[in-house]
Structures are given as structure tokens and as C-alpha cells.
Amino acid sequence: MGTLNVRTDEAMETALRALAGDTRSRSEAVRYALLRTYKEMLLEQAAADAERLRNDPDDQAEMLAIQRFMGVAE
């Protein structure tokens, strides 16, 4: 595992205190924030991909062909 040094300002310190609370260390708070932000980014990307595919006639045709092959669509 690597180590990351970050310069904080007053807003970052406030956020760290709030995220750490009484139960997390500062490092745990940073890990939590990074992983949560990464998860949110992946969910946003998945939503954008789903929207793009929903409006793609070629993808619609492929999904219908698969459903017919599986016997779940007529």
C-alpha cells in the first residue's frame, strides 16, 4: 500500500472532523470519502451508459434478439 500526503485547508479540516467524528481516524475518514466518491462516480457512469444504451436502436435490437433466444420475448 502506498502513502498519500495531502495539504488541507480550513474547509478540508472541517470535513475531516465531520467525517472522522468520534469513531474514525483521519486516515479512515479520507479512505471513506475517497471510496464513497469513487462509488458515486461509477454509479453516475453506469446511469449515463444505461441512458445511452436505452436510446441506441442497435443495442435495443441486440437485447431483443437475446431475449428471444432465451425464450423470454416473442
N, C-alpha and C positions, 0 to 999 in steps of 0.2 A: 504494500500500500504506500501511496505517496503522501506527502505533507503539502499543505497549501497554506500560504500566508496571505492574509487579506488585510488591507488597510480599511479601517472603519471610520465612519463619520458619526455624528450625533444620531442621525436617523437610523443608521445600521445598529448602533449600540442600543437604541430604544427597541428596535425589532428583535435583537438578540436577547435582551432581557425578557421581552414578552414571550418569545418562543421557548426560552430555557425555563422560565418560571422557577418553581422550586424543585422540579423533578429531573430536568435535563441539564447536562453540562453545555457550555458554549459550543463545543465541538458537535455534540449530539444535535443541538438546535440548528447548526449550519447544515449538517447532513440531512436532517429532516426537511429543511427548507429547500435544499437542492433537489432531493428526491421527489418532493411534492411538486416542485416546479417542473421537473422533467416529466413526471406523470401527466401533469396538466398539458404540457406541450404535446406529448404523444396522443392524448385524447383529442386535442384540437386538430392534430394532423389526421387522425382517424376519421373525425367528423368531416373534415374537408375532403378526404378521399371518398368517403361514403356519398357525399353530395355530388362529387364529380362523377362517380360511377353510376349513381342513380339517374343522371342526365345523359349517360352515354348509351346510344342505341345499340352499339356493337356489344357492349357488356350486358345490356338487357337481353339481347338475343342469345348470348352465350349462357346466361343464367337460366333462361327458359329451356334451352336445349339440355342442360344438365338436369333440370327438374323433370323434364320429360323422360330422360334416360333413367332417372331414379324412380319414375312412376308416380311422382307427386304432383304432376301437372298434366293437363290434357293438351 
